[in-house]
Each structure stands twice: as C-alpha cells, then as structure tokens.
Amino acid sequence: MQTGSFQWMKSLNKSTILNMVRLHGPISRAEIAKLTKLTPPTVTNIVSELLQDGLIVESNLGESTGGRKPIMLRINASRFYVIGIYAREGRLDAAVAHLDGKMIHQCARELPTKVDQTDFLESLKALANEALALAQADGQPVLGIGVGMHGLVNPLQGESVFAPHLHLKHVPIKAVLEEACQLPVEVENDVRAMALAESWFGQGREHANFITVHIGSGIGAGIVLDNELYHGVSFAAGEIGHTTIDVNGPLCRCGNVGCLEALAAEPALVTRARAAIEAGRASLLSEMVQGELTRLTEEHLYMAINQGDELAKEIFADAGQSLGIGLANLINTFNPLRIIINGSLTRAGAYLIEPLLDTVQKRTLDASADHLSIVVSDLGKQAALIGAYTLALRKIFAPSA
C-alpha cells in the first residue's frame, strides 16, 4: 500500500458520497451506503465530516420502511461559491455560482486587439479578483476557479499551449491564478468545458456518449466517451474545424485548404458574401453597409437572413451542408447517442439547421445513426461560462475524473 493511500481513499470516498448527495439528494445515509457499496459506519463518519464542513445539510425526514423515518441529506448549495472564467479573443467573462450551478454574479473585461502574455495574465488576475470581491461582499467562501480557454490546452498542467486567436503560446494560467488567488484552479479548452456543462446541466445529462459542437467564429468539438471528456494524446481531440471537407476549397488560417472552418465559420461566410457582391450579386447586405464591403460583418448576415435575403439564405444553407458533412464524419467515427450544437451560427435557425440535418441523414451509416439525436443547446451564450465553473465543481464532486 503506497504512502498516503489511506488518506487518498478517504478523500475519494468523501467525494463519492458528496457526489451521490448532489445527484440523488435528498437522500438517506442508508441509501448512500446501498448505492456506493460503502459500509454504514464509513458513510456515517464521512457524512459527519461533510456536515461539519458545511458542504451538506440535513433535510426533511424520509419515508419509513418500518422503523424510524430516516434523516435526509442534501447539498448545502448556497453555502459556498465557485468561479468560472471564459477567455477568448477580445474578452474575458467571469461568473460566480452556487454549488448547484446557479449563476449569482457576472463581470467582464475587454481585451485589446493585440495582447501579449503579460497583459493577458494581468487582465485574467484582475477579473478573477473582481469575481472574488463579489463573493466576499456576500460573505461566501469560494472553493475553486475554473477557466475555459480557447485553443490548445493542457489541462494537466493548466497551461494554454497555443491560443491562435490571441497569438499566445505556453501561458501558465493555473500557476499564475493559483498564486494570485490562493485557490485551486482548473483549466480546460473552452469547447470541452462546454461539453462538461452539457453533461452536468444541459442536454448531455442522460447520455454517457455525446459530442458538443461549437459553431461560431471558429468550429470545435468536445467529445464525451463513457461519461469522460476525451482529450487525445496531445490534448488536441475535437479539432473538427480543421478536418478537410473540400480538397479544392479555400485556404484556412491553419495553412491547410478546404477545412470545415474555412467553409462554415463566421469569417468564411462574411468573406463569401463580399466576394459574391463584388461579382455583381444583388443583396440587402450591400445596402446595409452602403456599398462599403469592408464594413460587412457576421451581424449583417444575421440581419439579412431575418429579412429574407436570398444571398444570405444561400450562404447559410451551404454552411449547413458543410457542417453536415463534418458531423457525419464525427458520427461515423464515434457513434455517439447525441450531438449538441451551440454557438452563434445557430442564430440562423432553420436556414442552417435543415440543410445540416439533411446532409447528416444522407451521409451517415444506418448503424451509426441508430438512436442518434441532434439538438441545439439550451445553455445558449452562457455554455462556455457554465462549463468554466463546472470545472471547479467537478474538482469538488468528482476529482477522480
């Protein structure tokens, strides 16, 4: 038996019981023992510690099975806070949440167009301290911080390996924030954090195998296999945006040609709209920017499609078809029970989703599509932020993950 293994086992049992109360509370001590296969004395001792720590509380009495009514236990959700931070190009967002995932406070900080590592970390520390101040004003202790960061992330080291939109490499987020805030910090890729949010609070709760696909200024996937996030050997799993859809397609910013991101991400759609108008295509888009096509943005595309613009409809339909090919490849490879789509491109609604679903139906194997459902996330714009503080919650309730 390795040194410290008793304490490790006790800590694991403590988290197991805590998570059981989170998932099934109100729940009795006897039911916890039955579900966890732990002995009643072990459960009683650990429950006493959790009550003393304030992490759980005794609730109402349960139904009697012949003897005294059992005392029920539930998470003391409002006693503690966790903090989540979502880091991406141009902006940092933070949220303070209860242990049940309920968001209590939010704050944000803008990032300059060009930011170096020092400026980024200073902004990150400032926002974390602002969130901590909000928690302290409520008199609530904070148990941990989670950071969802775009790009390639090493969650074991808590390092942003490469953030392409910010042009940053090897950013020691975990080390810097833990020193600044004196709290445990978890760091993960933003789309994988979104998948974790879906697993705990969204449309992945009932599924052990599902994939979250974020479609916006970039395209990425968070893959959950047997209730665990799949990272890949070098933490690069899920880069669906850089799978090849058209070998003769446009140049992607990764240097390849015909990537899904180069065909269906928002910047690609804006580029296509400009080119079509310059070639003589009539569109409301030209009127919106008074012919100054350099001013054209993705917001104009959403406005145009809501007004029935034919060019906008065509662009989103083609994007849906490309996304459908990408999703079909994922489905044929991983055979998930569910695909959950989120991100700003979903604002196009049926103009995007219908051609996407039609393409998936045509290009997936029957066996791969059996029992599959494709849904749009109901977490909305908050998915990444919810995922960020869920990283901290997972460390508390399920650290073995």
Secondary structure, 3 states (H helix, E strand, C coil): CCCCHHHHHHHHHHHHHHHHHHHHCCEEHHHHHHHHCCCHHHHHHHHHHHHHHCCEEEEEECCCCCCCCCEEEEECHHHCEEEEEEEECCEEEEEEEECCCCEEEEEEEECCCCCCHHHHHHHHHHHHHHHHHHHHHCCCCEEEEEEEECCEEECCCCEEEEECCCCEEEECHHHHHHHHHCCCEEEEEHHHHHHHHHHHHCCCCCCCCEEEEEECCCEEEEEEECCEECCCCCCCCCCHHHCECCCCCCECCCCCECEHHHHHCHHHHHHHHHHHHHCCCCCHHHHHCCCCHHHCCHHHHHHHHHCCCHHHHHHHHHHHHHHHHHHHHHHHHHCCCEEEEECHHHHHCHHHHHHHHHHHHHHCCHHHHCCCEEEECCCHHHHHHHHHHHHHHHHHHCCCC
